[in-house]
């Protein structure tokens, strides 16, 4: 039975640079601590608070699961996620489904802003209609359910997919048991469905031949076509739709001459175009969600503590990203990021350390032995030649000194053929030459007038600083090079390892690198404040603000216990409102920040939104007196 595919894409847009994120928030239900659907708004800065074991981490872990499915060909029954490394062990579907009930599905619900969807790569025949229709929609919603396959019970698949426009259903798809596919059940009652039908019919003149179908005729044809329409699940979402056409129907879509068309043919063509529009909408939403979640970068609560010599440490291990090991590699290779991190470490208002990260090049013993021997030989040879040039004029005694010098060099193992020039020049020595050698106790009576020139030549020939720079550059440009990252104590210029200083430095570096090195990323971090002084926790807020609201446009989801981090952000909001921002600080407004509080409940954890006003003040008090421990301790 032939199939009709709907290919809306003109080009591959996978490499496009992200503009504004189309995802404004998501909901999750029946996952780990969450039973009922919980809403998580996504802002440039989202801070997640709650007591220990309240379910805070479930928010980030749900994104890690979605990310793993998107980047690993739809794998859902996962234990250790790729991005989570050793920090996150979901234990498989039977463990991460709420209350271990494998009969229930898990659901993600993604809210998208239609204004930020990418329509540039859509074929005009589809994009023109969709663009005009989506202008009337404030919110698109994609619902994705996963669970046990109805036939192959141990297989975890996408069970259903629903698109809504302003909370009205556009289309519904459900699983085909035993297959990684969905069937299109029906189109919904969302206004854009009728608007699309009206727009398609409105382009056909009522007097045209063949005459256009009625709305009811087209709706019936669409209904019949929808029943034959399916889609493969790519990773987490369905891809383009495919329609199975009966052999006796297919002729209506391949008529060559307009005069041969009947109203029935035109109806089927319009119905096919309608389904093509739905296919395009599915792919746009698919791309938006997979692109955004695919950018997830996770940093767990236990940061990697690299060995003393980073150059010889194991790299790209399972915890490379989640443990922050990648950050040291970035510092080794990215000068700009290294400079920014050094500025933060040494800032008198921030970490105030005397340390600076530098890269040093290590060479093998065999390489050094070969290079140093050849270079010392050449330097001694050149130096001796210069001596001969300037030794003219001192008669037989200076000749004897030159001969002695040559003999001394030969005894070091330097071959005679390297000094053939010296022997030739020596024969030309006469009584008017100068000597470069100055001996504190010498039997030779050199004229005092020669000493200034002798000193000049010696200084010229023994410029150790210039010579060492040349040697280092030449030797490190050849052979095998190993680069190592060290901390330099700027007070004494002593090289140190991160293991020689406080652990706070090694724990904050992955945070700083995530902020300075990433762009257009969704960055999820657990406990960014770990091992940091309270004042530094507040100062860290400025780093997140710059990375989120500056040129890099990162989106942060921070699971934290730090009140000081929040207070630092609230201070910038207050200063923004009062026009008192310090120079170099970016303005922060309520739409830039989301504060969430996760509260444990016997029926499942609850996510509460804690809104901030323009002055950076909480609109309502923390549930249960959260963050009032300080007052309790004082009084």
RATA-V81411 format. One record per residue. RES is the residue in one small letter. PHI is phi in whole degrees, 0 to 359 (999 if undefined). OMEGA is omega in radians with two decimals (999 if undefined). NEAR is the number of other ideal C-beta (glycine too) atoms within 12 Angstrom. Layout:
# RATA-V81411
res:RES phi:PHI omega:OMEGA near:NEAR
res:RES phi:PHI omega:OMEGA near:NEAR
This chain:
# RATA-V81411
res:x phi:999 omega:-3.08 near:14
res:x phi:293 omega:3.12 near:17
res:x phi:241 omega:2.99 near:19
res:x phi:251 omega:3.07 near:30
res:x phi:263 omega:3.14 near:23
res:x phi:243 omega:-3.08 near:33
res:x phi:264 omega:-3.07 near:20
res:x phi:282 omega:-3.01 near:36
res:x phi:280 omega:3.00 near:26
res:x phi:268 omega:-3.09 near:18
res:x phi:221 omega:3.06 near:15
res:x phi:277 omega:-3.07 near:9
res:x phi:258 omega:-3.05 near:24
res:x phi:297 omega:-3.08 near:16
res:x phi:263 omega:-3.08 near:9
res:x phi:292 omega:3.11 near:15
res:x phi:275 omega:-3.10 near:15
res:x phi:292 omega:2.98 near:27
res:x phi:264 omega:3.06 near:19
res:x phi:289 omega:-3.13 near:22
res:x phi:294 omega:3.11 near:35
res:x phi:283 omega:-3.11 near:35
res:x phi:275 omega:-3.13 near:42
res:x phi:262 omega:3.12 near:32
res:x phi:174 omega:3.07 near:31
res:x phi:213 omega:3.08 near:38
res:x phi:241 omega:3.12 near:31
res:x phi:221 omega:3.10 near:42
res:x phi:219 omega:3.07 near:32
res:x phi:62 omega:3.14 near:35
res:x phi:243 omega:3.10 near:45
res:x phi:48 omega:-3.05 near:35
res:x phi:285 omega:-3.02 near:35
res:x phi:262 omega:3.05 near:39
res:x phi:260 omega:3.10 near:27
res:x phi:287 omega:-3.11 near:20
res:x phi:296 omega:3.12 near:26
res:x phi:241 omega:-3.08 near:39
res:x phi:261 omega:3.11 near:26
res:x phi:236 omega:3.08 near:42
res:x phi:290 omega:3.12 near:33
res:x phi:248 omega:3.08 near:38
res:x phi:240 omega:3.06 near:36
res:x phi:306 omega:3.09 near:36
res:x phi:232 omega:3.10 near:45
res:x phi:243 omega:-3.12 near:41
res:x phi:248 omega:-3.05 near:48
res:x phi:244 omega:-3.11 near:45
res:x phi:244 omega:3.09 near:36
res:x phi:156 omega:3.12 near:34
res:x phi:291 omega:3.08 near:22
res:x phi:300 omega:3.12 near:15
res:x phi:62 omega:3.10 near:14
res:x phi:275 omega:-3.13 near:30
res:x phi:113 omega:-3.13 near:36
res:x phi:303 omega:-3.06 near:39
res:x phi:294 omega:3.14 near:37
res:x phi:298 omega:3.11 near:39
res:x phi:298 omega:-3.12 near:44
res:x phi:291 omega:-3.11 near:46
res:x phi:294 omega:3.09 near:40
res:x phi:294 omega:3.08 near:47
res:x phi:289 omega:3.09 near:44
res:x phi:297 omega:3.09 near:44
res:x phi:295 omega:3.11 near:47
res:x phi:298 omega:3.12 near:48
res:x phi:298 omega:-3.13 near:39
res:x phi:296 omega:3.12 near:34
res:x phi:297 omega:-3.11 near:39
res:x phi:292 omega:-3.06 near:37
res:x phi:263 omega:-3.11 near:28
res:x phi:227 omega:2.99 near:22
res:x phi:55 omega:3.01 near:16
res:x phi:81 omega:3.12 near:29
res:x phi:291 omega:-3.07 near:27
res:x phi:243 omega:3.14 near:40
res:x phi:274 omega:-2.90 near:30
res:x phi:251 omega:3.04 near:32
res:x phi:264 omega:3.13 near:23
res:x phi:257 omega:-3.13 near:26
res:x phi:283 omega:-3.11 near:39
res:x phi:298 omega:-3.11 near:30
res:x phi:285 omega:-3.07 near:41
res:x phi:279 omega:3.11 near:40
res:x phi:55 omega:-3.13 near:31
res:x phi:285 omega:-3.08 near:24
res:x phi:284 omega:-3.04 near:34
res:x phi:228 omega:3.04 near:40
res:x phi:239 omega:-3.08 near:22
res:x phi:284 omega:3.06 near:36
res:x phi:80 omega:-3.12 near:19
res:x phi:87 omega:-3.06 near:21
res:x phi:304 omega:-3.10 near:35
res:x phi:297 omega:3.12 near:24
res:x phi:262 omega:-3.05 near:24
res:x phi:271 omega:3.01 near:40
res:x phi:288 omega:-3.04 near:35
res:x phi:302 omega:3.13 near:32
res:x phi:57 omega:3.06 near:20
res:x phi:59 omega:-3.10 near:15
res:x phi:270 omega:-3.07 near:19
res:x phi:290 omega:3.14 near:24
res:x phi:279 omega:-3.09 near:17
res:x phi:261 omega:3.09 near:25
res:x phi:273 omega:2.98 near:31
res:x phi:262 omega:-3.10 near:45
res:x phi:231 omega:2.89 near:33
res:x phi:256 omega:3.06 near:43
res:x phi:230 omega:-3.11 near:35
res:x phi:257 omega:3.05 near:40
res:x phi:264 omega:-3.09 near:34
res:x phi:234 omega:3.06 near:38
res:x phi:268 omega:-3.09 near:24
res:x phi:302 omega:-3.10 near:33
res:x phi:294 omega:-3.07 near:21
res:x phi:254 omega:3.05 near:22
res:x phi:280 omega:-3.12 near:38
res:x phi:271 omega:3.10 near:37
res:x phi:247 omega:-3.02 near:33
res:x phi:292 omega:-3.05 near:18
res:x phi:262 omega:-3.13 near:23
res:x phi:269 omega:3.05 near:31
res:x phi:300 omega:-3.08 near:24
res:x phi:305 omega:-3.11 near:15
res:x phi:298 omega:3.11 near:21
res:x phi:259 omega:-3.00 near:36
res:x phi:292 omega:-3.09 near:26
res:x phi:299 omega:3.12 near:22
res:x phi:292 omega:-3.05 near:33
res:x phi:297 omega:-3.10 near:40
res:x phi:300 omega:3.14 near:26
res:x phi:291 omega:-3.14 near:21
res:x phi:290 omega:-3.09 near:35
res:x phi:291 omega:3.08 near:38
res:x phi:296 omega:-3.14 near:17
res:x phi:269 omega:-3.07 near:22
res:x phi:252 omega:3.11 near:31
res:x phi:271 omega:-3.08 near:20
res:x phi:213 omega:2.95 near:28
res:x phi:255 omega:-3.13 near:40
res:x phi:231 omega:3.06 near:38
res:x phi:243 omega:3.13 near:45
res:x phi:254 omega:-3.13 near:37
res:x phi:233 omega:3.08 near:44
res:x phi:250 omega:3.04 near:35
res:x phi:237 omega:3.13 near:43
res:x phi:180 omega:-3.13 near:35
res:x phi:291 omega:3.07 near:28
res:x phi:297 omega:-3.06 near:26
res:x phi:289 omega:3.11 near:20
res:x phi:256 omega:3.12 near:14
res:x phi:267 omega:-2.95 near:17
res:x phi:302 omega:-3.09 near:17
res:x phi:278 omega:3.11 near:16
res:x phi:275 omega:3.10 near:25
res:x phi:258 omega:-3.06 near:34
res:x phi:227 omega:2.97 near:39
res:x phi:287 omega:-3.05 near:42
res:x phi:267 omega:3.14 near:37
res:x phi:202 omega:3.13 near:32
res:x phi:215 omega:-3.09 near:46
res:x phi:227 omega:3.01 near:36
res:x phi:246 omega:3.09 near:48
res:x phi:234 omega:3.05 near:32
res:x phi:237 omega:-3.06 near:36
res:x phi:51 omega:3.06 near:23
res:x phi:67 omega:3.03 near:20
res:x phi:247 omega:-3.01 near:25
res:x phi:291 omega:3.07 near:26
res:x phi:262 omega:3.09 near:39
res:x phi:205 omega:3.12 near:42
res:x phi:226 omega:3.10 near:31
res:x phi:232 omega:3.13 near:38
res:x phi:225 omega:-3.03 near:28
res:x phi:294 omega:2.91 near:33
res:x phi:259 omega:-3.01 near:26
res:x phi:307 omega:3.11 near:19
res:x phi:82 omega:-3.13 near:13
res:x phi:228 omega:3.09 near:20
res:x phi:270 omega:-3.06 near:31
res:x phi:220 omega:3.06 near:27
res:x phi:236 omega:3.04 near:37
res:x phi:251 omega:3.13 near:29
res:x phi:281 omega:-3.08 near:39
res:x phi:284 omega:-3.08 near:22
res:x phi:192 omega:2.95 near:25
res:x phi:263 omega:-3.02 near:36
res:x phi:268 omega:-3.08 near:27
res:x phi:252 omega:3.13 near:18
res:x phi:297 omega:-3.12 near:31
res:x phi:305 omega:-3.07 near:22
res:x phi:292 omega:3.08 near:36
res:x phi:295 omega:3.13 near:35
res:x phi:292 omega:3.10 near:25
res:x phi:296 omega:3.12 near:26
res:x phi:292 omega:3.10 near:42
res:x phi:298 omega:3.13 near:37
res:x phi:297 omega:-3.13 near:23
res:x phi:294 omega:-3.14 near:25
res:x phi:292 omega:3.13 near:36
res:x phi:289 omega:-3.12 near:31
res:x phi:295 omega:-3.14 near:18
res:x phi:276 omega:-3.13 near:18
res:x phi:252 omega:-3.13 near:25
res:x phi:291 omega:-3.09 near:11
res:x phi:295 omega:-3.12 near:13
res:x phi:264 omega:-3.09 near:8
res:x phi:288 omega:3.08 near:16
res:x phi:246 omega:-0.07 near:17
res:x phi:288 omega:-3.14 near:25
res:x phi:290 omega:-3.11 near:19
res:x phi:291 omega:3.10 near:28
res:x phi:285 omega:3.04 near:30
res:x phi:283 omega:3.11 near:19
res:x phi:300 omega:-3.12 near:23
res:x phi:295 omega:3.13 near:13
res:x phi:295 omega:3.14 near:23
res:x phi:292 omega:3.12 near:36
res:x phi:298 omega:3.11 near:27
res:x phi:295 omega:3.12 near:20
res:x phi:296 omega:3.10 near:35
res:x phi:296 omega:3.14 near:38
res:x phi:301 omega:3.13 near:23
res:x phi:295 omega:-3.13 near:26
res:x phi:288 omega:3.13 near:38
res:x phi:300 omega:-3.11 near:31
res:x phi:297 omega:-3.11 near:20
res:x phi:254 omega:-3.01 near:27
res:x phi:251 omega:3.12 near:39
res:x phi:226 omega:3.07 near:35
res:x phi:207 omega:3.01 near:37
res:x phi:285 omega:3.00 near:29
res:x phi:271 omega:-3.08 near:38
res:x phi:286 omega:3.13 near:27
res:x phi:229 omega:3.12 near:31
res:x phi:238 omega:-3.07 near:40
res:x phi:231 omega:3.08 near:41
res:x phi:290 omega:3.09 near:44
res:x phi:257 omega:-3.05 near:33
res:x phi:295 omega:-3.10 near:37
res:x phi:282 omega:3.04 near:40
res:x phi:232 omega:-3.13 near:29
res:x phi:242 omega:3.08 near:36
res:x phi:274 omega:-3.13 near:23
res:x phi:257 omega:3.02 near:25
res:x phi:293 omega:-3.08 near:19
res:x phi:302 omega:-3.10 near:12
res:x phi:280 omega:3.08 near:12
res:x phi:268 omega:-2.93 near:25
res:x phi:294 omega:-3.11 near:21
res:x phi:297 omega:-3.09 near:19
res:x phi:292 omega:-3.12 near:27
res:x phi:262 omega:-3.09 near:30
res:x phi:234 omega:3.11 near:18
res:x phi:292 omega:-3.03 near:18
res:x phi:271 omega:-3.05 near:10
res:x phi:241 omega:-3.11 near:9
res:x phi:300 omega:-3.10 near:13
res:x phi:292 omega:3.13 near:11
res:x phi:275 omega:-3.08 near:15
res:x phi:290 omega:2.97 near:26
res:x phi:250 omega:3.09 near:19
res:x phi:299 omega:3.10 near:21
res:x phi:296 omega:3.09 near:26
res:x phi:298 omega:-3.12 near:29
res:x phi:296 omega:3.11 near:31
res:x phi:298 omega:3.14 near:36
res:x phi:292 omega:3.09 near:36
res:x phi:296 omega:3.13 near:34
res:x phi:296 omega:3.10 near:39
res:x phi:297 omega:3.11 near:39
res:x phi:295 omega:3.09 near:37
res:x phi:296 omega:3.12 near:36
res:x phi:297 omega:3.12 near:46
res:x phi:296 omega:3.07 near:45
res:x phi:298 omega:3.08 near:36
res:x phi:295 omega:3.10 near:42
res:x phi:295 omega:3.11 near:45
res:x phi:300 omega:3.11 near:40
res:x phi:297 omega:3.13 near:40
res:x phi:298 omega:3.11 near:47
res:x phi:298 omega:-3.11 near:44
res:x phi:293 omega:3.10 near:41
res:x phi:297 omega:3.14 near:39
res:x phi:293 omega:3.08 near:43
res:x phi:305 omega:-3.12 near:41
res:x phi:298 omega:-3.08 near:38
res:x phi:297 omega:-3.10 near:38
res:x phi:288 omega:-3.11 near:43
res:x phi:293 omega:3.13 near:35
res:x phi:292 omega:-3.08 near:35
res:x phi:289 omega:-3.13 near:38
res:x phi:290 omega:3.10 near:40
res:x phi:295 omega:3.13 near:31
res:x phi:273 omega:-3.06 near:31
res:x phi:298 omega:3.03 near:43
res:x phi:236 omega:-3.04 near:42
res:x phi:249 omega:3.06 near:45
res:x phi:233 omega:-3.04 near:47
res:x phi:281 omega:-3.07 near:39
res:x phi:283 omega:-3.14 near:33
res:x phi:248 omega:-3.10 near:24
res:x phi:284 omega:3.13 near:41
res:x phi:301 omega:3.08 near:36
res:x phi:248 omega:-2.99 near:25
res:x phi:299 omega:3.08 near:36
res:x phi:296 omega:-3.05 near:19
res:x phi:305 omega:-3.14 near:20
res:x phi:255 omega:-3.06 near:21
res:x phi:299 omega:-3.07 near:35
res:x phi:300 omega:-3.06 near:25
res:x phi:250 omega:-3.12 near:15
res:x phi:276 omega:3.07 near:25
res:x phi:289 omega:-3.08 near:17
res:x phi:244 omega:3.11 near:22
res:x phi:58 omega:3.05 near:14
res:x phi:281 omega:-3.07 near:18
res:x phi:302 omega:-3.12 near:23
res:x phi:258 omega:-3.03 near:31
res:x phi:302 omega:-3.12 near:31
res:x phi:274 omega:-3.06 near:40
res:x phi:295 omega:3.14 near:38
res:x phi:268 omega:3.10 near:35
res:x phi:84 omega:3.12 near:40
res:x phi:300 omega:-3.14 near:35
res:x phi:300 omega:-3.08 near:34
res:x phi:298 omega:-3.13 near:43
res:x phi:291 omega:3.09 near:41
res:x phi:293 omega:3.08 near:31
res:x phi:298 omega:3.14 near:32
res:x phi:298 omega:-3.14 near:40
res:x phi:291 omega:-2.98 near:31
res:x phi:247 omega:-3.07 near:19
res:x phi:244 omega:-3.08 near:22
res:x phi:297 omega:-3.09 near:17
res:x phi:297 omega:3.13 near:15
res:x phi:294 omega:3.13 near:32
res:x phi:299 omega:3.13 near:31
res:x phi:294 omega:3.13 near:20
res:x phi:293 omega:3.10 near:29
res:x phi:295 omega:3.11 near:40
res:x phi:299 omega:3.12 near:31
res:x phi:298 omega:-3.14 near:22
res:x phi:289 omega:-3.13 near:34
res:x phi:295 omega:-3.07 near:35
res:x phi:262 omega:-3.11 near:24
res:x phi:298 omega:-3.11 near:21
res:x phi:293 omega:3.12 near:12
res:x phi:262 omega:-3.12 near:15
res:x phi:238 omega:-3.01 near:29
res:x phi:280 omega:3.03 near:33
res:x phi:56 omega:3.10 near:18
res:x phi:268 omega:3.08 near:30
res:x phi:270 omega:-2.99 near:20
res:x phi:257 omega:3.12 near:33
res:x phi:220 omega:3.11 near:30
res:x phi:281 omega:3.09 near:41
res:x phi:224 omega:3.10 near:26
res:x phi:255 omega:3.04 near:29
res:x phi:238 omega:-3.10 near:23
res:x phi:258 omega:3.12 near:24
res:x phi:254 omega:3.12 near:23
res:x phi:239 omega:3.13 near:26
res:x phi:289 omega:3.12 near:17
res:x phi:301 omega:-3.10 near:12
res:x phi:295 omega:3.13 near:12
res:x phi:293 omega:3.12 near:22
res:x phi:297 omega:-3.12 near:22
res:x phi:301 omega:-3.13 near:15
res:x phi:294 omega:-3.07 near:17
res:x phi:293 omega:-3.11 near:24
res:x phi:295 omega:-3.13 near:20
res:x phi:298 omega:-3.11 near:18
res:x phi:293 omega:-3.10 near:20
res:x phi:284 omega:3.06 near:23
res:x phi:296 omega:3.10 near:22
res:x phi:302 omega:-3.12 near:23
res:x phi:295 omega:-3.12 near:20
res:x phi:294 omega:3.10 near:25
res:x phi:296 omega:3.10 near:28
res:x phi:298 omega:-3.12 near:29
res:x phi:297 omega:-3.13 near:23
res:x phi:295 omega:3.14 near:28
res:x phi:293 omega:3.08 near:37
res:x phi:301 omega:3.11 near:28
res:x phi:297 omega:3.10 near:29
res:x phi:302 omega:-3.12 near:38
res:x phi:297 omega:3.13 near:36
res:x phi:304 omega:-3.03 near:26
res:x phi:263 omega:-3.12 near:31
res:x phi:266 omega:-3.12 near:40
res:x phi:298 omega:3.03 near:24
res:x phi:106 omega:-3.11 near:23
res:x phi:246 omega:2.97 near:30
res:x phi:66 omega:-2.98 near:20
res:x phi:293 omega:-3.08 near:16
res:x phi:296 omega:3.12 near:22
res:x phi:291 omega:3.07 near:33
res:x phi:298 omega:3.11 near:29
res:x phi:297 omega:3.12 near:18
res:x phi:297 omega:3.13 near:30
res:x phi:296 omega:3.13 near:36
res:x phi:299 omega:3.11 near:24
res:x phi:297 omega:3.11 near:20
res:x phi:300 omega:-3.14 near:31
res:x phi:297 omega:3.13 near:31
res:x phi:299 omega:3.12 near:17
res:x phi:298 omega:-3.14 near:17
res:x phi:293 omega:-3.13 near:27
res:x phi:296 omega:-3.12 near:22
res:x phi:291 omega:3.09 near:11
res:x phi:282 omega:3.11 near:18
res:x phi:106 omega:-3.13 near:13
res:x phi:278 omega:-3.03 near:25
res:x phi:294 omega:-3.13 near:14
res:x phi:298 omega:-3.05 near:16
res:x phi:294 omega:3.10 near:12
res:x phi:281 omega:-3.10 near:24
res:x phi:240 omega:3.11 near:30
res:x phi:296 omega:3.11 near:17
res:x phi:295 omega:-3.11 near:21
res:x phi:295 omega:-3.13 near:33
res:x phi:296 omega:3.13 near:21
res:x phi:293 omega:-3.13 near:13
res:x phi:292 omega:-3.12 near:24
res:x phi:298 omega:-3.12 near:29
res:x phi:293 omega:-3.12 near:15
res:x phi:266 omega:-3.11 near:19
res:x phi:295 omega:3.09 near:30
res:x phi:229 omega:-3.01 near:18
res:x phi:284 omega:-3.09 near:16
res:x phi:255 omega:-3.05 near:16
res:x phi:273 omega:3.09 near:30
res:x phi:246 omega:3.09 near:31
res:x phi:250 omega:3.08 near:37
res:x phi:265 omega:-3.05 near:34
res:x phi:269 omega:3.11 near:31
res:x phi:244 omega:-3.10 near:24
res:x phi:250 omega:-3.13 near:16
res:x phi:295 omega:3.09 near:5
res:x phi:235 omega:-3.06 near:6
res:x phi:228 omega:3.10 near:14
res:x phi:282 omega:-3.11 near:9
res:x phi:279 omega:-3.13 near:21
res:x phi:258 omega:-3.14 near:13
res:x phi:284 omega:3.11 near:27
res:x phi:298 omega:3.12 near:18
res:x phi:300 omega:-3.09 near:11
res:x phi:294 omega:-3.09 near:11
res:x phi:274 omega:-3.01 near:27
res:x phi:300 omega:3.13 near:18
res:x phi:303 omega:-3.13 near:15
res:x phi:291 omega:3.10 near:23
res:x phi:300 omega:-3.14 near:27
res:x phi:297 omega:3.12 near:19
res:x phi:297 omega:-3.11 near:18
res:x phi:293 omega:3.11 near:24
res:x phi:301 omega:3.13 near:23
res:x phi:298 omega:-3.13 near:16
res:x phi:295 omega:-3.06 near:18
res:x phi:278 omega:-3.11 near:25
res:x phi:235 omega:3.07 near:20
res:x phi:283 omega:-3.00 near:17
res:x phi:300 omega:-3.08 near:14
res:x phi:297 omega:3.14 near:11
res:x phi:295 omega:-3.11 near:14
res:x phi:297 omega:-3.14 near:20
res:x phi:293 omega:3.10 near:16
res:x phi:297 omega:3.13 near:13
res:x phi:296 omega:-3.13 near:17
res:x phi:297 omega:-3.13 near:24
res:x phi:299 omega:-3.12 near:21
res:x phi:297 omega:-3.12 near:15
res:x phi:292 omega:-3.07 near:19
res:x phi:290 omega:-3.13 near:26
res:x phi:281 omega:3.11 near:23
res:x phi:274 omega:-3.13 near:15
res:x phi:236 omega:3.07 near:19
res:x phi:73 omega:-3.12 near:19
res:x phi:279 omega:3.14 near:17
res:x phi:247 omega:3.04 near:18
res:x phi:236 omega:3.14 near:20
res:x phi:262 omega:3.14 near:23
res:x phi:233 omega:-3.12 near:28
res:x phi:255 omega:-3.13 near:41
res:x phi:228 omega:2.97 near:32
res:x phi:263 omega:3.09 near:37
res:x phi:254 omega:3.01 near:26
res:x phi:284 omega:-3.04 near:21
res:x phi:294 omega:3.13 near:18
res:x phi:285 omega:-3.07 near:12
res:x phi:237 omega:-3.07 near:11
res:x phi:60 omega:3.12 near:14
res:x phi:271 omega:3.08 near:17
res:x phi:284 omega:-3.12 near:24
res:x phi:229 omega:2.98 near:28
res:x phi:261 omega:3.07 near:28
res:x phi:298 omega:3.11 near:36
res:x phi:281 omega:3.11 near:18
res:x phi:268 omega:-3.08 near:17
res:x phi:236 omega:-3.10 near:27
res:x phi:300 omega:-3.08 near:21
res:x phi:293 omega:-3.13 near:19
res:x phi:303 omega:-3.13 near:27
res:x phi:296 omega:-3.11 near:39
res:x phi:292 omega:-3.13 near:40
res:x phi:276 omega:-3.13 near:36
res:x phi:274 omega:-3.08 near:39
res:x phi:301 omega:3.09 near:49
res:x phi:300 omega:3.09 near:46
res:x phi:295 omega:-3.11 near:46
res:x phi:298 omega:-3.14 near:45
res:x phi:295 omega:3.09 near:41
res:x phi:301 omega:-3.12 near:43
res:x phi:285 omega:-3.04 near:39
res:x phi:272 omega:-3.01 near:35
res:x phi:262 omega:-3.07 near:33
res:x phi:273 omega:3.05 near:36
res:x phi:220 omega:3.10 near:22
res:x phi:54 omega:-3.09 near:25
res:x phi:249 omega:2.96 near:35
res:x phi:263 omega:-2.97 near:40
res:x phi:251 omega:3.11 near:42
res:x phi:252 omega:-3.08 near:46
res:x phi:230 omega:3.03 near:49
res:x phi:263 omega:3.08 near:37
res:x phi:51 omega:3.11 near:33
res:x phi:296 omega:-3.04 near:45
res:x phi:275 omega:-2.99 near:37
res:x phi:302 omega:3.11 near:30
res:x phi:66 omega:3.13 near:26
res:x phi:248 omega:3.06 near:35
res:x phi:298 omega:-3.13 near:21
res:x phi:308 omega:3.14 near:20
res:x phi:296 omega:3.12 near:20
res:x phi:291 omega:3.08 near:34
res:x phi:299 omega:3.10 near:35
res:x phi:294 omega:3.14 near:28
res:x phi:295 omega:3.12 near:36
res:x phi:297 omega:3.09 near:43
res:x phi:302 omega:3.12 near:45
res:x phi:295 omega:3.11 near:33
res:x phi:295 omega:3.11 near:45
res:x phi:295 omega:-3.14 near:45
res:x phi:299 omega:-3.13 near:39
res:x phi:299 omega:-3.10 near:30
res:x phi:289 omega:-3.10 near:37
res:x phi:275 omega:-3.01 near:39
res:x phi:255 omega:3.09 near:31
res:x phi:272 omega:-3.04 near:23
res:x phi:292 omega:-3.02 near:13
res:x phi:283 omega:3.04 near:28
res:x phi:54 omega:3.04 near:25
res:x phi:280 omega:3.07 near:36
res:x phi:245 omega:-3.05 near:41
res:x phi:251 omega:2.97 near:46
res:x phi:237 omega:-2.98 near:43
res:x phi:247 omega:3.03 near:48
res:x phi:269 omega:-2.91 near:41
res:x phi:212 omega:2.97 near:42
res:x phi:248 omega:-2.97 near:31
res:x phi:275 omega:3.01 near:34
res:x phi:289 omega:-3.09 near:25
res:x phi:294 omega:3.09 near:26
res:x phi:298 omega:3.11 near:41
res:x phi:295 omega:-3.13 near:41
res:x phi:298 omega:3.10 near:29
res:x phi:296 omega:3.11 near:36
res:x phi:289 omega:3.12 near:47
res:x phi:298 omega:3.10 near:33
res:x phi:299 omega:3.13 near:28
res:x phi:295 omega:3.06 near:38
res:x phi:295 omega:3.13 near:36
res:x phi:296 omega:3.13 near:25
res:x phi:295 omega:3.07 near:26
res:x phi:296 omega:-3.12 near:29
res:x phi:296 omega:-3.10 near:21
res:x phi:270 omega:-3.08 near:15
res:x phi:56 omega:-3.11 near:11
res:x phi:239 omega:-3.10 near:16
res:x phi:297 omega:3.05 near:21
res:x phi:296 omega:-3.14 near:16
res:x phi:299 omega:3.11 near:7
res:x phi:92 omega:3.13 near:14
res:x phi:269 omega:-3.12 near:25
res:x phi:272 omega:3.10 near:29
res:x phi:291 omega:3.14 near:27
res:x phi:232 omega:-3.09 near:35
res:x phi:235 omega:-3.07 near:26
res:x phi:304 omega:-3.13 near:29
res:x phi:288 omega:3.13 near:20
res:x phi:268 omega:-2.97 near:33
res:x phi:231 omega:3.01 near:41
res:x phi:232 omega:3.10 near:34
res:x phi:247 omega:-3.10 near:41
res:x phi:241 omega:3.07 near:40
res:x phi:235 omega:-3.14 near:37
res:x phi:260 omega:-3.05 near:40
res:x phi:239 omega:3.14 near:29
res:x phi:288 omega:3.13 near:25
res:x phi:216 omega:-3.10 near:21
res:x phi:298 omega:-3.13 near:10
res:x phi:266 omega:-3.11 near:16
res:x phi:137 omega:-3.07 near:27
res:x phi:294 omega:-3.10 near:36
res:x phi:237 omega:3.10 near:28
res:x phi:258 omega:3.13 near:40
res:x phi:248 omega:3.10 near:32
res:x phi:273 omega:-3.13 near:28
res:x phi:245 omega:-3.04 near:31
res:x phi:291 omega:3.06 near:21
res:x phi:248 omega:3.07 near:33
res:x phi:271 omega:-3.06 near:20
res:x phi:295 omega:3.13 near:22
res:x phi:275 omega:-3.12 near:20
res:x phi:77 omega:-3.13 near:31
res:x phi:252 omega:3.05 near:21
res:x phi:292 omega:-3.12 near:28
res:x phi:287 omega:3.11 near:16
res:x phi:226 omega:-3.05 near:15
res:x phi:285 omega:3.08 near:14
res:x phi:299 omega:3.09 near:22
res:x phi:298 omega:3.05 near:24
res:x phi:65 omega:3.12 near:18
res:x phi:69 omega:3.13 near:13
res:x phi:302 omega:-3.12 near:27
res:x phi:72 omega:3.06 near:26
res:x phi:257 omega:-3.11 near:15
res:x phi:300 omega:-3.10 near:15
res:x phi:298 omega:3.11 near:14
res:x phi:295 omega:3.13 near:10
res:x phi:298 omega:-3.12 near:10
res:x phi:290 omega:-3.11 near:7
res:x phi:289 omega:-3.03 near:7
res:x phi:256 omega:999 near:7
